[in-house]
Structure formats: C-alpha cells, structure tokens
Amino acid sequence: MPELSHRRRLLVLAICCMSLLIVSLDNTVLNVALPSMQRELHATTSGLQWTIDAYTLVLASLLMLAGSTADRIGRKRVFMAGLVIFSVGSLLCSLAPNLELLVVFRMVQAVGGSMLNPVAMSIITNTFTDPRERARAIGAWGGVVGISMAAGPMVGGLLVESVGWRSIFWVNLPVGLAALLLTLRFVPESRAPRARRPDPVGQLLVIALFGALTYAIIEAPDSGPGTVAPFAVVALVALLGLLRYEPRRPEPLIDLRFFRSAPFSGATVIAISAFAALGGFLFLSTLYLQNVRGLDALHAGLWMLPMAAPTFLCAPLSGRLVGSRGPRLPLLIAGAAMTASGILFAAFEAETSNATLFAGYVLFGIGFGFVNAPITNTAVSGMPRAQAGVAAAVASTSRQLGQTLGVAIVGAVLAAGIGSSSYKDAFVSAARPGWWILTVCGLAVLVLGLVTSGRWARRTAERTAERLESPEVRQAVAVSGRE
C-alpha cells in the first residue's frame, strides 16, 4: 500500500468506520424492534433468537475466509463487494413476508457483513503503521460502536413507532451507498505480499462447528436433549477435526500457531466473553423493558442511553490509554465494570428499581466502552503485517461468536425459566441465571486482562511473531517496501 498523507489516512479511517456503523447499528436497532417483530410475525423466543443469531452465526463462520480472501485478491475489492451484498440484504429484510424469510435474508446480510469489518480493520492496520497512531485509530473505530449503541435504540425506537419495524433496515441503504462511492474514489488497493491458499475443508468444519453448536443451544429448551444431541455431536466432531486437520496444512484457514501468543489468545477469549455479555445484555434488556415494563420501542430505546452514552465516551479514551500505557488498564476497568453490572442484576434484581437499573446500565456501558480497543489492538499489533487480515478476522470472529453464544445461551436459559408462564410474572426470576452468566463473562475479562498483558505474555507474542514470519515472507515484505 502506498504511503498516504495524514488527511488521506483519516479519510480512509472514516470510510472504514462507516462500514462498522451500519453493521453495528443494524444489531442495536434490531434489538429494539424485537417485540414488534414478535407480535407481527408471531415469533417465539427461539424465533427472536434466530433473527439475531442467523446473522451473527453466518458472520462468524465467514469472517476468516473473508479476511484471507481479501489478503489474496485485494482488500478494497472485497470491501466493496461486502457493501453491495450487505445493502441488498438489508433491502430484502425490509420486504420479508414472514419470519423464515427474514432469517434467510439476515443471512444474506451477514455474507456481506463478513466482508466489511475484518477487511476494514486490515485496511486500517496497513494504513496506520505507527503503533501509537494505529492505537488511536482503533480507539476511534471502537467509538463507532458507541455511536451505534447511542443512536441505534433512539433511531430504532423512532422508526418502529412511526413507520414500523421494517424501516429499521432502510437506514443501511444510504450509508452503504455513500461508503461504496467513497471507497471507490479514495481507498487504495492493498494485498498481502504472499497470499494464502483457500482452505475449503477448514471452512466447512468451522461452519459445522458454529452452526451445530448454536442450533443445539437455542433449540434445547423446546426440542429437548434427545433432538439436539446429534447436533452437539456434530459440533464436537467438527472441533476435533479442526484441531487435527488445520495444523497439518501449510496454509490453514485458522493458523493455530497464533494462539501460542498469550495476548492473542487472551484477546480472543476476552472478545468472546465481552460480546457474549453484550448479546445477552441487549436481549434481556429489550424484552424486559417492552414486554414486562410495557414501554413502547422509543421509550425503551431512551432507557438504553445510560448504557450507550458511556460506551461512546469511553471507547476513544480506551484507545488513547492503549496507545500510551498498553492494554492492561483498559481491560481491568472493563472487566471490573462489567462484573459489577452483572452482580447488580443477578444478586440485587437491578431491573426492579429505576435507580439500580440506571446504575447497572451505566456500569455495563463503561465496561463495554473500554474493552473493544484493547481486543483489536492486541489481536493485530503482535502479528506480521502480511497476516493482518487473518488476525483481524480471528478477532472479529471471536466477537461474533461471542454475541451468537450470548444470545443463544441467555435466551435458552430465559425460555426454560419462563416456560408456560407470562413474561411479566416470571421474567425477573427466569432471567437471574442469565445475569449470573453475564457476571462470569465480566469476570473472565478481568482475570484474562490481568494475566495476558504482562511481560511474560509480551514475550510469547514476540516469539510467535518470529515463527509466523518465515524467511520467504520477510523477503517478500522487504521487496514490497522497496517498491
């Protein structure tokens, strides 16, 4: 990639952030619309889970393929294709006549979305080569998640109340078109010096693992263990197959050597834990505010602001802290705040009082605001630039897998607890195990943030980077730099 001026680099960052905005906004807006969709489409709790998880599941399954493909055929080309597919999928979602087709069209959206975030992060990584500048850029990137969380509930609530839930998908169309035109004009093309070969067997194993595991979790409360047991077996076999097959390939879809780096492994598990907490938190909060408190979509969206505003404010601060002091302090703040929020709901039934509900939302918003920048920076900064797309894709996959599992597990626990009772009568007690699960997720962020950010962890990252960057790759990078 040619050296760009400071202004051009900022413009590339803004374009990449636009792609993150529509993907993140889509999730937050959708959560506010769930009760309206449930009424119009006659959906069960598991049906609502699938409207979210069908998207995140496909996204998680294809992110690594998209990252390696972008490194091979061109990041700009894949990024533009993702914008087109995501926008078309959004239009189809707005026209879906029933729940089944809505789930299918959400999967189309996800195919496009898989080409956006990891590829955009790879573009950012290769555009901002200075570590401090890159950390600040990633902090701004994380701030977009805060913007989507702040704007999403309000925009979604206003659209659902005034036009209907279908209009929430229209927001993606003008933003996607603008990002497409700007990318065509201003984003330079880039590729890895030495692209990796496709790994179709590894890709199929990843799809089988994620799909079977998610289905088993979501359908267990309604179908029973006998029905979902075969899917659990498929997930286990796929996992064992990945662990056995991938190390034998010279260029695997998932390079298991990445996980010899303690910071990278820690960032992966932290991403799964943090985004599982986010997925479960939004799912429980939306259903509680509208189905138990009886709020309309707009007022439910306004109640989410105490969580969204701290996320928006803390994300850039987290990026600056990562750039100046490293990832440890932001991760410790994130873990402590998310754990405290979970305990407030699990042990003290925070949702039953306005004051404690407000405090729980603020704490979670602070925690989630601080967690995103250190995850991303840690995942990509210790890896060779030639493999930036794959490393970013693994981090993004961890996020989507976490959100998928969070909605699946917490939703399954909630559905099992409510049973045949009404939401108003059984929700608080049925949701308590789910809040404890989110507490454990916050505690995992805290502990892993402490363990995987010290000197020992940094040494493992340095050794891993040396092993990954073979002499052939180093020579190719040197030739590319001279050109």
MARPA-451513 format. One line per field, with one value per residue (C-alpha): x, y, z; chain; residue number from 1. Coordinates in Angstrom, 3 decimals. Example, Ala and Ser with C-alpha at 12.3 -4.5 7.8 and 13.67 -1.06 7.14 Angstrom:
<rs>
east <- (12.300 | 13.670)
north <- (-4.500 | -1.060)
up <- (7.800 | 7.140)
unit <- (A | A)
pos <- (1 | 2)
</rs>
This chain:
<rs>
east <- (0.000 | 1.461 | 2.265 | -0.701 | -0.921 | -2.297 | -5.551 | -5.955 | -5.337 | -8.063 | -10.436 | -9.723 | -10.423 | -13.734 | -14.799 | -13.943 | -15.856 | -18.930 | -18.979 | -18.719 | -21.520 | -24.077 | -23.154 | -23.252 | -26.307 | -28.138 | -27.714 | -28.718 | -31.689 | -32.876 | -32.902 | -35.334 | -37.601 | -37.748 | -41.081 | -42.791 | -41.426 | -42.554 | -46.140 | -46.385 | -44.608 | -45.960 | -42.447 | -41.441 | -38.446 | -36.328 | -37.588 | -36.353 | -33.009 | -32.681 | -33.309 | -30.148 | -28.098 | -28.690 | -26.810 | -24.022 | -23.611 | -23.022 | -20.833 | -18.668 | -18.401 | -17.211 | -15.046 | -11.773 | -12.497 | -13.226 | -10.037 | -7.766 | -9.566 | -9.078 | -5.384 | -5.184 | -7.310 | -7.399 | -8.884 | -10.609 | -12.295 | -13.674 | -14.698 | -16.758 | -18.408 | -19.357 | -21.003 | -23.115 | -24.243 | -24.978 | -27.114 | -29.058 | -29.602 | -30.921 | -33.434 | -34.605 | -35.012 | -37.334 | -39.543 | -39.618 | -43.215 | -42.569 | -40.066 | -38.463 | -37.595 | -36.453 | -33.956 | -32.784 | -32.351 | -30.463 | -28.044 | -27.614 | -26.798 | -24.228 | -22.437 | -21.860 | -21.067 | -18.335 | -16.503 | -16.668 | -15.333 | -12.256 | -11.293 | -11.787 | -9.620 | -6.951 | -7.073 | -6.689 | -3.798 | -1.944 | -2.778 | -1.709 | 1.709 | 2.850 | 1.797 | 0.556 | -1.312 | -2.808 | -3.989 | -5.733 | -7.313 | -8.579 | -9.921 | -11.895 | -13.052 | -14.283 | -16.020 | -18.229 | -19.644 | -20.553 | -22.200 | -24.256 | -25.268 | -26.241 | -28.061 | -29.408 | -32.016 | -33.330 | -33.333 | -34.830 | -37.472 | -38.483 | -38.684 | -40.579 | -43.140 | -43.633 | -43.169 | -42.822 | -40.044 | -39.306 | -37.958 | -35.012 | -33.288 | -33.655 | -31.022 | -28.284 | -29.027 | -27.839 | -24.841 | -23.844 | -24.122 | -22.058 | -19.368 | -19.260 | -18.718 | -16.107 | -14.236 | -14.140 | -12.628 | -10.308 | -9.299 | -6.141 | -5.980 | -3.717 | -2.840 | -0.633 | 2.864 | 2.282 | -1.366 | -2.517 | -4.346 | -8.042 | -8.900 | -12.374 | -12.233 | -11.358 | -14.145 | -16.730 | -15.573 | -15.956 | -19.491 | -20.426 | -18.993 | -20.674 | -23.967 | -24.476 | -23.455 | -25.784 | -28.727 | -28.242 | -28.220 | -31.192 | -33.483 | -32.695 | -35.490 | -38.208 | -36.959 | -35.325 | -31.901 | -32.765 | -33.393 | -30.374 | -27.869 | -26.907 | -26.109 | -23.947 | -22.071 | -21.592 | -20.152 | -17.730 | -16.597 | -16.083 | -13.986 | -11.806 | -11.499 | -10.260 | -7.705 | -6.388 | -6.648 | -5.574 | -2.038 | -1.288 | -1.947 | 0.875 | -1.631 | -4.627 | -7.800 | -7.079 | -3.370 | -3.308 | 0.190 | -1.475 | -2.696 | 0.844 | 0.785 | -0.744 | -2.008 | -3.653 | -5.256 | -6.348 | -7.819 | -9.743 | -11.330 | -11.924 | -13.711 | -15.935 | -16.723 | -17.340 | -19.567 | -21.435 | -22.200 | -23.301 | -25.559 | -27.195 | -27.472 | -29.261 | -31.547 | -32.657 | -32.933 | -35.065 | -37.548 | -37.763 | -38.342 | -41.050 | -42.673 | -42.504 | -42.497 | -44.758 | -42.692 | -43.005 | -39.965 | -38.982 | -39.043 | -37.261 | -34.587 | -34.246 | -33.773 | -30.784 | -28.977 | -27.386 | -25.551 | -24.850 | -23.503 | -20.657 | -19.686 | -19.424 | -17.406 | -15.091 | -14.095 | -11.811 | -10.343 | -9.606 | -7.818 | -5.617 | -4.799 | -3.838 | -1.570 | 0.134 | 0.051 | -0.838 | -3.977 | -3.878 | -5.578 | -8.495 | -9.093 | -9.095 | -11.551 | -13.740 | -13.757 | -14.457 | -17.326 | -18.994 | -18.689 | -20.203 | -23.089 | -23.823 | -23.792 | -26.156 | -28.735 | -28.090 | -27.894 | -29.907 | -32.553 | -31.467 | -34.278 | -36.920 | -35.776 | -35.134 | -32.030 | -30.342 | -31.420 | -29.774 | -26.602 | -26.419 | -26.721 | -24.035 | -21.597 | -22.071 | -21.645 | -18.351 | -17.082 | -18.006 | -16.601 | -13.174 | -12.978 | -13.086 | -9.863 | -7.502 | -9.054 | -8.479 | -5.074 | -3.739 | -5.022 | -3.340 | -0.344 | 1.755 | 1.262 | 3.187 | 1.546 | 1.300 | -1.226 | -3.129 | -6.328 | -6.361 | -5.504 | -8.207 | -10.666 | -9.976 | -10.634 | -13.852 | -14.905 | -14.440 | -16.734 | -19.483 | -19.154 | -19.410 | -22.543 | -24.057 | -23.400 | -24.568 | -27.969 | -28.261 | -27.329 | -29.074 | -32.150 | -32.286 | -31.976 | -34.715 | -37.055 | -36.539 | -37.205 | -40.358 | -41.882 | -45.622 | -45.804 | -46.253 | -43.268 | -44.499 | -44.919 | -41.771 | -39.211 | -37.173 | -36.635 | -36.178 | -33.561 | -31.442 | -29.334 | -28.719 | -27.412 | -25.068 | -23.736 | -23.026 | -21.268 | -18.958 | -18.229 | -17.197 | -15.007 | -13.299 | -12.457 | -10.979 | -8.841 | -7.613 | -6.882 | -4.584 | -2.878 | -2.301 | -0.984 | 2.280 | 5.919 | 5.629 | 2.671 | 4.520 | 7.470 | 5.176 | 3.786 | 7.295 | 8.261 | 5.029 | 5.543 | 9.069 | 7.759 | 4.925 | 7.103 | 9.084 | 12.228 | 10.220 | 7.614 | 10.242 | 11.923 | 8.586 | 7.793 | 11.225 | 10.767 | 7.292 | 8.706 | 11.396 | 8.776)
north <- (0.000 | 3.453 | 5.934 | 8.255 | 11.765 | 12.311 | 13.715 | 10.778 | 8.297 | 9.948 | 9.781 | 6.046 | 5.592 | 7.456 | 5.280 | 2.098 | 3.387 | 3.872 | 0.132 | -0.606 | 1.881 | 0.139 | -3.315 | -2.220 | -0.018 | -2.928 | -5.012 | -2.307 | -1.153 | -4.742 | -5.392 | -2.520 | -3.870 | -7.452 | -7.171 | -5.557 | -8.275 | -10.895 | -9.603 | -9.158 | -12.375 | -14.458 | -15.446 | -17.465 | -16.640 | -19.035 | -17.332 | -13.993 | -15.588 | -16.777 | -13.296 | -12.233 | -15.423 | -16.298 | -13.091 | -13.402 | -17.125 | -16.674 | -13.671 | -15.651 | -18.570 | -16.493 | -13.784 | -15.699 | -16.707 | -13.064 | -11.881 | -14.354 | -13.774 | -10.019 | -10.523 | -12.628 | -10.829 | -7.290 | -5.691 | -2.837 | -5.223 | -7.484 | -4.484 | -3.016 | -6.383 | -6.575 | -3.144 | -4.157 | -7.507 | -6.024 | -3.260 | -5.700 | -7.981 | -5.027 | -4.216 | -7.837 | -7.900 | -4.901 | -6.830 | -10.190 | -11.514 | -13.993 | -14.989 | -17.750 | -15.480 | -12.745 | -15.205 | -16.156 | -12.505 | -11.793 | -14.493 | -12.673 | -9.522 | -11.480 | -12.670 | -9.012 | -8.091 | -10.741 | -8.785 | -5.483 | -5.381 | -7.651 | -6.249 | -2.674 | -3.432 | -4.884 | -1.708 | 0.400 | -1.737 | -1.337 | 2.378 | 3.346 | 1.758 | 3.770 | 1.838 | 4.913 | 6.299 | 2.875 | 2.553 | 5.930 | 4.923 | 1.705 | 3.742 | 5.868 | 2.641 | 1.413 | 4.748 | 3.994 | 1.055 | 3.560 | 5.825 | 2.905 | 1.943 | 5.529 | 6.228 | 2.731 | 2.475 | 6.002 | 5.687 | 2.206 | 3.227 | 6.263 | 4.258 | 1.352 | 3.656 | 5.955 | 3.713 | 0.103 | -2.401 | -2.905 | 0.632 | -0.186 | -1.882 | 1.204 | 3.068 | 0.885 | 1.816 | 5.472 | 4.835 | 1.755 | 3.634 | 6.577 | 4.237 | 2.381 | 5.563 | 6.934 | 3.614 | 3.560 | 7.045 | 7.275 | 3.851 | 2.398 | -1.273 | -3.491 | -7.175 | -9.381 | -9.840 | -13.573 | -14.606 | -17.849 | -20.594 | -21.331 | -23.985 | -25.338 | -28.255 | -25.956 | -23.571 | -26.379 | -27.558 | -24.029 | -23.730 | -27.149 | -26.294 | -22.906 | -23.895 | -27.162 | -25.677 | -22.689 | -24.834 | -27.225 | -24.362 | -22.411 | -25.378 | -27.324 | -25.739 | -26.509 | -29.694 | -31.481 | -33.125 | -36.113 | -33.905 | -31.637 | -34.328 | -35.190 | -31.520 | -31.402 | -34.467 | -32.796 | -29.726 | -31.858 | -33.844 | -30.606 | -29.153 | -32.263 | -32.242 | -28.656 | -29.380 | -32.369 | -31.134 | -27.477 | -27.976 | -30.393 | -27.789 | -25.473 | -22.586 | -23.312 | -21.260 | -20.976 | -20.885 | -22.440 | -21.022 | -17.639 | -18.985 | -19.536 | -15.794 | -15.245 | -11.727 | -13.024 | -15.986 | -13.705 | -11.184 | -13.989 | -15.300 | -11.759 | -10.900 | -13.975 | -13.176 | -9.440 | -9.848 | -12.774 | -10.377 | -7.693 | -10.041 | -11.414 | -7.958 | -6.386 | -9.399 | -9.429 | -5.638 | -5.209 | -7.932 | -6.671 | -3.022 | -3.706 | -6.990 | -6.548 | -2.789 | -2.227 | 0.590 | 1.364 | 0.981 | 4.665 | 4.854 | 1.515 | 2.961 | 6.020 | 3.754 | 2.196 | 5.545 | 5.180 | 2.177 | 3.611 | 7.021 | 5.680 | 3.270 | 6.178 | 8.308 | 5.583 | 3.949 | 6.804 | 7.116 | 3.401 | 3.788 | 6.562 | 4.502 | 1.516 | 3.754 | 5.344 | 2.671 | -0.616 | -2.791 | -3.816 | -0.806 | -0.617 | -4.359 | -4.213 | -1.302 | -3.140 | -6.395 | -4.748 | -2.618 | -5.480 | -7.801 | -5.178 | -4.639 | -8.355 | -8.742 | -5.795 | -7.562 | -11.138 | -10.604 | -7.415 | -7.567 | -4.204 | -4.139 | -3.789 | -0.256 | 2.720 | 3.765 | 0.353 | -0.252 | 3.051 | 2.174 | -1.287 | 0.165 | 2.805 | 0.227 | -2.082 | 0.818 | 1.817 | -1.758 | -2.352 | 1.032 | 0.147 | -3.428 | -3.044 | -1.119 | -3.411 | -6.501 | -5.235 | -3.685 | -6.779 | -9.112 | -7.340 | -5.495 | -8.573 | -10.240 | -9.754 | -7.132 | -9.723 | -11.642 | -8.630 | -9.651 | -13.118 | -11.872 | -9.179 | -11.778 | -14.084 | -11.167 | -10.268 | -13.918 | -14.078 | -11.075 | -12.522 | -15.990 | -14.430 | -12.485 | -15.588 | -17.691 | -14.923 | -14.653 | -18.429 | -19.346 | -16.499 | -16.852 | -20.597 | -20.084 | -17.439 | -19.609 | -22.584 | -20.410 | -18.790 | -21.980 | -21.540 | -18.551 | -14.966 | -12.652 | -10.234 | -12.899 | -14.945 | -12.721 | -11.431 | -14.843 | -16.578 | -14.017 | -14.331 | -17.299 | -15.334 | -12.360 | -14.673 | -15.933 | -12.322 | -11.793 | -14.721 | -13.190 | -9.913 | -11.772 | -13.585 | -10.218 | -9.022 | -12.104 | -12.634 | -8.933 | -9.177 | -12.434 | -11.861 | -8.279 | -8.604 | -9.120 | -12.898 | -12.502 | -9.969 | -12.346 | -15.110 | -12.661 | -11.784 | -15.444 | -16.207 | -13.342 | -14.602 | -18.104 | -16.796 | -14.520 | -17.029 | -16.008 | -16.079 | -13.728 | -11.368 | -11.232 | -10.532 | -7.754 | -6.214 | -6.288 | -4.758 | -1.998 | -1.134 | -0.922)
up <- (0.000 | -0.910 | 1.847 | 2.330 | 3.690 | 7.178 | 5.790 | 3.388 | 6.206 | 8.275 | 5.306 | 4.886 | 8.604 | 8.266 | 5.311 | 7.201 | 10.220 | 8.022 | 7.332 | 11.050 | 11.715 | 9.507 | 10.824 | 14.489 | 14.025 | 12.442 | 15.612 | 18.114 | 16.039 | 15.610 | 19.359 | 19.951 | 17.197 | 18.532 | 20.419 | 17.389 | 15.127 | 17.631 | 17.537 | 13.750 | 12.770 | 15.699 | 16.730 | 19.789 | 21.983 | 19.909 | 16.746 | 18.069 | 18.888 | 15.298 | 13.856 | 15.705 | 15.634 | 11.979 | 11.195 | 13.752 | 13.040 | 9.310 | 10.054 | 12.476 | 10.051 | 7.083 | 8.666 | 8.441 | 4.850 | 4.013 | 5.719 | 3.913 | 0.588 | 0.940 | 1.645 | -1.516 | -4.172 | -2.773 | 0.328 | -1.485 | -3.927 | -1.170 | 0.938 | -1.927 | -2.634 | 1.046 | 0.945 | -2.067 | -0.622 | 2.813 | 1.297 | -0.899 | 2.111 | 4.128 | 1.391 | 1.282 | 5.083 | 4.886 | 2.427 | 4.291 | 4.486 | 7.325 | 9.999 | 7.942 | 5.025 | 7.397 | 8.870 | 5.347 | 4.337 | 7.554 | 6.437 | 3.108 | 5.083 | 7.051 | 3.915 | 3.066 | 6.646 | 6.785 | 4.071 | 5.945 | 9.498 | 9.284 | 5.889 | 7.112 | 10.144 | 7.872 | 5.752 | 8.906 | 10.149 | 6.869 | 6.617 | 10.157 | 10.563 | 13.598 | 16.751 | 18.644 | 15.650 | 14.975 | 18.597 | 18.339 | 15.033 | 16.588 | 19.517 | 17.048 | 15.389 | 18.770 | 19.329 | 16.328 | 18.274 | 20.971 | 18.408 | 17.106 | 20.630 | 21.402 | 18.153 | 17.477 | 20.250 | 19.597 | 15.816 | 16.029 | 18.548 | 16.497 | 13.259 | 14.829 | 16.452 | 13.446 | 10.391 | 11.558 | 12.198 | 8.504 | 8.242 | 10.523 | 7.586 | 5.353 | 7.412 | 5.933 | 2.311 | 2.088 | 4.373 | 2.388 | -0.915 | 0.367 | 1.732 | -1.609 | -3.653 | -1.242 | -1.198 | -4.986 | -5.036 | -2.023 | -0.613 | -2.232 | -3.100 | -0.999 | -0.759 | 1.368 | -0.124 | -0.116 | -0.125 | 1.467 | -0.382 | 0.242 | 2.825 | 1.913 | 4.368 | 7.261 | 6.221 | 6.186 | 9.615 | 11.025 | 9.610 | 11.010 | 14.442 | 14.826 | 13.223 | 15.093 | 18.439 | 18.096 | 16.980 | 19.901 | 22.423 | 21.016 | 20.390 | 23.593 | 25.739 | 23.142 | 21.479 | 24.380 | 24.701 | 22.502 | 19.468 | 19.862 | 20.929 | 17.314 | 16.671 | 19.781 | 18.492 | 15.097 | 16.842 | 18.857 | 15.800 | 13.838 | 16.669 | 16.868 | 13.091 | 13.127 | 15.819 | 13.877 | 10.280 | 10.451 | 11.870 | 9.010 | 6.299 | 5.227 | 4.914 | 7.154 | 7.496 | 11.230 | 11.960 | 15.425 | 15.957 | 16.541 | 19.871 | 21.151 | 21.771 | 25.202 | 24.330 | 21.144 | 22.929 | 25.746 | 23.315 | 21.594 | 24.805 | 26.102 | 22.847 | 23.153 | 26.799 | 26.302 | 23.267 | 24.824 | 27.669 | 25.185 | 23.235 | 26.377 | 27.967 | 24.992 | 24.577 | 28.228 | 28.490 | 25.368 | 26.292 | 29.878 | 29.023 | 26.433 | 27.452 | 31.245 | 31.844 | 28.847 | 27.316 | 23.612 | 21.350 | 21.560 | 25.359 | 25.607 | 23.323 | 25.552 | 28.562 | 26.784 | 26.618 | 30.099 | 28.655 | 25.203 | 26.240 | 28.446 | 25.650 | 23.247 | 25.687 | 26.977 | 23.662 | 22.440 | 25.946 | 25.879 | 22.544 | 23.921 | 27.009 | 24.869 | 22.800 | 25.808 | 28.535 | 26.875 | 27.080 | 30.758 | 32.403 | 29.913 | 30.255 | 34.054 | 34.037 | 31.530 | 33.469 | 36.826 | 35.467 | 33.564 | 36.561 | 38.883 | 36.473 | 36.243 | 40.035 | 40.385 | 38.211 | 39.346 | 43.108 | 43.659 | 40.877 | 39.492 | 36.932 | 39.667 | 40.598 | 38.328 | 40.284 | 40.219 | 36.600 | 35.639 | 37.580 | 36.017 | 32.528 | 33.189 | 34.571 | 31.623 | 29.186 | 30.841 | 30.724 | 27.112 | 26.086 | 27.467 | 26.157 | 22.368 | 21.639 | 23.594 | 21.985 | 18.464 | 19.075 | 20.866 | 18.154 | 15.235 | 16.701 | 17.529 | 14.152 | 10.895 | 8.676 | 5.900 | 8.018 | 9.322 | 7.532 | 9.060 | 12.559 | 12.378 | 11.095 | 14.050 | 16.434 | 14.595 | 14.518 | 18.283 | 18.694 | 16.532 | 18.037 | 21.493 | 20.584 | 18.984 | 22.081 | 24.425 | 22.738 | 22.358 | 25.938 | 27.754 | 25.539 | 26.169 | 29.919 | 29.825 | 27.735 | 30.079 | 33.143 | 31.792 | 30.415 | 30.031 | 32.406 | 31.225 | 30.802 | 33.455 | 36.107 | 35.554 | 33.806 | 36.769 | 38.344 | 34.976 | 33.914 | 37.078 | 35.821 | 32.630 | 34.631 | 36.526 | 33.184 | 32.183 | 35.523 | 34.781 | 31.359 | 33.016 | 35.487 | 32.590 | 31.001 | 34.303 | 35.018 | 31.456 | 31.068 | 34.072 | 33.104 | 29.372 | 29.415 | 31.378 | 30.397 | 30.092 | 27.735 | 25.575 | 25.228 | 23.961 | 21.378 | 20.153 | 19.815 | 17.956 | 15.504 | 14.752 | 13.994 | 11.810 | 9.718 | 7.689 | 5.734 | 2.493 | 3.925 | 5.336 | 1.922 | 0.187 | 2.662 | 2.105 | -1.689 | -1.321 | 0.892 | -1.674 | -4.390)
unit <- (A | A | A | A | A | A | A | A | A | A | A | A | A | A | A | A | A | A | A | A | A | A | A | A | A | A | A | A | A | A | A | A | A | A | A | A | A | A | A | A | A | A | A | A | A | A | A | A | A | A | A | A | A | A | A | A | A | A | A | A | A | A | A | A | A | A | A | A | A | A | A | A | A | A | A | A | A | A | A | A | A | A | A | A | A | A | A | A | A | A | A | A | A | A | A | A | A | A | A | A | A | A | A | A | A | A | A | A | A | A | A | A | A | A | A | A | A | A | A | A | A | A | A | A | A | A | A | A | A | A | A | A | A | A | A | A | A | A | A | A | A | A | A | A | A | A | A | A | A | A | A | A | A | A | A | A | A | A | A | A | A | A | A | A | A | A | A | A | A | A | A | A | A | A | A | A | A | A | A | A | A | A | A | A | A | A | A | A | A | A | A | A | A | A | A | A | A | A | A | A | A | A | A | A | A | A | A | A | A | A | A | A | A | A | A | A | A | A | A | A | A | A | A | A | A | A | A | A | A | A | A | A | A | A | A | A | A | A | A | A | A | A | A | A | A | A | A | A | A | A | A | A | A | A | A | A | A | A | A | A | A | A | A | A | A | A | A | A | A | A | A | A | A | A | A | A | A | A | A | A | A | A | A | A | A | A | A | A | A | A | A | A | A | A | A | A | A | A | A | A | A | A | A | A | A | A | A | A | A | A | A | A | A | A | A | A | A | A | A | A | A | A | A | A | A | A | A | A | A | A | A | A | A | A | A | A | A | A | A | A | A | A | A | A | A | A | A | A | A | A | A | A | A | A | A | A | A | A | A | A | A | A | A | A | A | A | A | A | A | A | A | A | A | A | A | A | A | A | A | A | A | A | A | A | A | A | A | A | A | A | A | A | A | A | A | A | A | A | A | A | A | A | A | A | A | A | A | A | A | A | A | A | A | A | A | A | A | A | A | A | A | A | A | A | A | A | A | A | A | A | A | A | A | A | A | A | A | A | A | A | A | A | A | A | A | A | A | A | A | A | A | A | A | A | A | A | A | A | A | A | A | A | A | A | A | A | A | A | A | A | A | A | A | A | A | A | A | A | A | A | A | A | A)
pos <- (1 | 2 | 3 | 4 | 5 | 6 | 7 | 8 | 9 | 10 | 11 | 12 | 13 | 14 | 15 | 16 | 17 | 18 | 19 | 20 | 21 | 22 | 23 | 24 | 25 | 26 | 27 | 28 | 29 | 30 | 31 | 32 | 33 | 34 | 35 | 36 | 37 | 38 | 39 | 40 | 41 | 42 | 43 | 44 | 45 | 46 | 47 | 48 | 49 | 50 | 51 | 52 | 53 | 54 | 55 | 56 | 57 | 58 | 59 | 60 | 61 | 62 | 63 | 64 | 65 | 66 | 67 | 68 | 69 | 70 | 71 | 72 | 73 | 74 | 75 | 76 | 77 | 78 | 79 | 80 | 81 | 82 | 83 | 84 | 85 | 86 | 87 | 88 | 89 | 90 | 91 | 92 | 93 | 94 | 95 | 96 | 97 | 98 | 99 | 100 | 101 | 102 | 103 | 104 | 105 | 106 | 107 | 108 | 109 | 110 | 111 | 112 | 113 | 114 | 115 | 116 | 117 | 118 | 119 | 120 | 121 | 122 | 123 | 124 | 125 | 126 | 127 | 128 | 129 | 130 | 131 | 132 | 133 | 134 | 135 | 136 | 137 | 138 | 139 | 140 | 141 | 142 | 143 | 144 | 145 | 146 | 147 | 148 | 149 | 150 | 151 | 152 | 153 | 154 | 155 | 156 | 157 | 158 | 159 | 160 | 161 | 162 | 163 | 164 | 165 | 166 | 167 | 168 | 169 | 170 | 171 | 172 | 173 | 174 | 175 | 176 | 177 | 178 | 179 | 180 | 181 | 182 | 183 | 184 | 185 | 186 | 187 | 188 | 189 | 190 | 191 | 192 | 193 | 194 | 195 | 196 | 197 | 198 | 199 | 200 | 201 | 202 | 203 | 204 | 205 | 206 | 207 | 208 | 209 | 210 | 211 | 212 | 213 | 214 | 215 | 216 | 217 | 218 | 219 | 220 | 221 | 222 | 223 | 224 | 225 | 226 | 227 | 228 | 229 | 230 | 231 | 232 | 233 | 234 | 235 | 236 | 237 | 238 | 239 | 240 | 241 | 242 | 243 | 244 | 245 | 246 | 247 | 248 | 249 | 250 | 251 | 252 | 253 | 254 | 255 | 256 | 257 | 258 | 259 | 260 | 261 | 262 | 263 | 264 | 265 | 266 | 267 | 268 | 269 | 270 | 271 | 272 | 273 | 274 | 275 | 276 | 277 | 278 | 279 | 280 | 281 | 282 | 283 | 284 | 285 | 286 | 287 | 288 | 289 | 290 | 291 | 292 | 293 | 294 | 295 | 296 | 297 | 298 | 299 | 300 | 301 | 302 | 303 | 304 | 305 | 306 | 307 | 308 | 309 | 310 | 311 | 312 | 313 | 314 | 315 | 316 | 317 | 318 | 319 | 320 | 321 | 322 | 323 | 324 | 325 | 326 | 327 | 328 | 329 | 330 | 331 | 332 | 333 | 334 | 335 | 336 | 337 | 338 | 339 | 340 | 341 | 342 | 343 | 344 | 345 | 346 | 347 | 348 | 349 | 350 | 351 | 352 | 353 | 354 | 355 | 356 | 357 | 358 | 359 | 360 | 361 | 362 | 363 | 364 | 365 | 366 | 367 | 368 | 369 | 370 | 371 | 372 | 373 | 374 | 375 | 376 | 377 | 378 | 379 | 380 | 381 | 382 | 383 | 384 | 385 | 386 | 387 | 388 | 389 | 390 | 391 | 392 | 393 | 394 | 395 | 396 | 397 | 398 | 399 | 400 | 401 | 402 | 403 | 404 | 405 | 406 | 407 | 408 | 409 | 410 | 411 | 412 | 413 | 414 | 415 | 416 | 417 | 418 | 419 | 420 | 421 | 422 | 423 | 424 | 425 | 426 | 427 | 428 | 429 | 430 | 431 | 432 | 433 | 434 | 435 | 436 | 437 | 438 | 439 | 440 | 441 | 442 | 443 | 444 | 445 | 446 | 447 | 448 | 449 | 450 | 451 | 452 | 453 | 454 | 455 | 456 | 457 | 458 | 459 | 460 | 461 | 462 | 463 | 464 | 465 | 466 | 467 | 468 | 469 | 470 | 471 | 472 | 473 | 474 | 475 | 476 | 477 | 478 | 479 | 480 | 481 | 482 | 483)
</rs>
